[in-house]
Each structure stands twice: as structure tokens, then as C-alpha cells.
């Protein structure tokens, strides 16, 4: 009607200018605008080509390497299998190894003969694993020469002695295939006695324009678990009676409550239903929450990825954060426990005939104790997975301390919602609460969390 049309005109911000001077310009037109006391800028490009060229200036020369897996890692220790990790850089660095991630080192550019800065990136360690699977990517910086090589080092981590370098490989960047194809390379280890040992490694390149540099993550904390209840009641026996505690009845009810809010509809529900990817911690309480609370999302046919990198931090004596199942056993345990609370028919509806990705939980995916630097490496790995995956909107079901660490370490200081990160130093996200988190990797490579909002009327506790 007439009143609605007048209201729309009041809310509309108008800006008129002649576009003729910019018709063939490769540079964008910048407009500073104001609406409801909010200042913002708009970029207008004269063509798709101009936009692509401008974007390539920011991202086009970057080398993003996807490390898929390694097979037949040589056994470097006398009693146990190797604990492999991988380090990569563009060109051979002055120093490789150690525990640094994203550390900057000087190197000589091959033809220009001048020092510059480049990045050495590390992928996490797998304990006693001859066939590690990483499936994650890293940004190694800008390529300055079309003939530049990718420097790859495979290491065996040792606690009580210096790490063993298993092997080194240099391959021209131009010879590495683009994802989803993989380049399979052989790494020949240093001689061990009189024997030369070999293993293979699979890598790919991710085109800089293939992934979105800005992401929206919808983070759901699991419902109340048996451990949470026992801890609140100071029931040591209940806390120590098992590992990987499932949801209790209260936790199941909390998950059902969130499910109802999604089914009731509204802006928050519509937004959550639009996610492109679903990730769950493989710990039982998180996986159960994912399948119950987010059932309106999971039943749309999207694959549910069980991702160990977003599991809870394992403290000394923290039996709730130690796993006891791998692969399909995780699904069986979660469903069996839900049968006790929901009945067989409802449990079948929630868990059966869905697409699951168990690739990264087919072997032991938890650790006995996790010191802070190891936890930070895992947190960093999770962030890089989010950054370079081909989803822009992702649902992640996980844990309070993991989420707190992500916010506190990576919140941009000028963010107007940074108070939430400060609050989380004293509080945690409530059971089955939902937080919308905006990541901006293009402008803020480390302090990339630039907005946090609680959804569905949930909050901290």
C-alpha cells in the first residue's frame, strides 16, 4: 500500500552520480554513505573483469597448499611408530623445524638475489601414525617467480630428544595439480643405517579465488552432559566412571528445545537453515547435539563432517574429553544412548540414512593430555580448515572452552562486540546456545573475528 511504499522510500539511501568517467576504469568507484547514523563504503566496478583484476591484486599471487595425506611414513623410533608432522615454505628456508606456526623467516628470492620475508607453515603432529591424514590447507605467501619451488619437510616429533627429519622434497609450484586433483610425490628419507626409506605425500593447490575470504560460522555448544551434571554436583564418581560422557536427560531436552526454535521459524531459523556445511566434534555429547538440535538442518541432505580439530581441550584428568570410539562406532554409541532418552523410533529418525564423513576419525583421534602449545596448533589447524573450505556459511557443534579460546585469541580489538570475548574470560557459552561469528580473513589474517552475535535469545552463563 501507499504507507508501505513511503516507508521504503524513507529507509532507502540514494546516491546519484555520473558513471561515464568510470566506464572503462579498472579501479573501483568508492562511495561513502550514511544510513541510520551508520557510515559505510560501497565499491562499484565497471565490469566483472575489473573486479577480478582488482581481487587478483590482493590474492592472485598467493600460494595456498592443501596437504591431503602421507602414506608409509618410515619408523624412526626404536619401539614405536613415527609421530609425523609436515613443514612447508616457498623456497628453502634458513631454518625449518621446531614448533612455530606461521613464523616469518628470511630467504633469497632465486633470481632477484634479495632478501624478503616468507612464511613457514606447519601441519599438526599425528602420534604413532604411519598413514596420517591432514586434509587442510595453508597460505604460504606470494610467489615472486614462476619457477619458484615448494619446499616440503617431513619430521618425526620426539619429546625427550631433538625431532628427526625424515625427508626433504622440492617441487616446482607449477607442477602441483589444482584441487580436487592431487599430486603424489615420493619423499626419500635420510639413510638409516644402510637402508633408504621412502614414503609418499599427496598435495594440491587451491586457487586464490576459489574460496571466500569472509565466512560466517554458526557455533552451537553441546547440551548438558553426564560429566557437566556430575561436576555441578561435585560427584567425583560420576565424573570418573567413564570417558566421553554422553548427554543426560536435561541435555537431550535442551537439544530438543533448540530444535523446536529452529522448526518454529523466524529470521534466525532461516539463516541457520541456509548453511552449506556441517561440522561436529566427534565427542559424543557434541555429535548427539548436532543430530538432535540441528536435525532440521541435517535432514536437508548435507554431509556431517566429524572433525577432531574442534574437540574440547584435554586437561589432566579430563575424562570427558577423551574418546573411546572410532569411525562408525561413534555413530553407534551416540544413537544407542539416545534410544534410552528418546526411544528407538525417534533415534532412528535422527541418526539413520544421513551422510557422514568419518575419514578423519577412522583411527585414534584424541590425545591423553594436551599441553597449551599443542592445543593452539590444533586450534590453528581448525581455523585454516574453515578459512580454505569451499563453504561460506558453516554450522559447527562443539565445546565451550574451545570456542572461548577461538574468540579470545582472534577477536579484532576494535570490534564493537569484543565485549563478548572479554565476558567469556569469566563465563562460557550456555548449553545449546548459538553464536553467529563473522570471520574476515582478507583484511585481518590473525585478528579475523570481527563480529559475534548470540542467536535464538541464547547467551552466556
Secondary structure, 3 states (H helix, E strand, C coil): CHHHHHHHHHHCCCCCCCCHHHCCCCCCEEEEEEECCEEEEEEECCCHHHHHHHHHHHHCCEEEEEEEEEECCCCCCCCCCCCEEEEEEECCCCCCCCCCCCEEEEEECCCCCCEEEEEEEECCCCCCCCCCEEEEEEEEEECCCCCCEEEEEEEECCCCCCCEEEEEEEEEHHHCCECCCCEEEEEEECCECCECCEEEEEEEECCCCCCCCEEEEEEEECCCEHHHHHHHCCCHHHHHCCCCCCECHHHHHHHHHHHHHHHCCCHHHHHHHCCCEEEECCCHHHHHHHHHHCHHHHCCCCCEEECHHHCCCCCCCCHHHCCCCCCHHHHHHHHHHHHHHHCHHHHHHHHCCCCEECHHHCCCCCCCCCCHHHHHHHHHHHHHHHHHCCCCEEEEEECHHHHHHHHHHHECCCCCCCHHHHHCCCCCECCCCEEEEEEECCCCCCCCEEEEEEECCCCEC
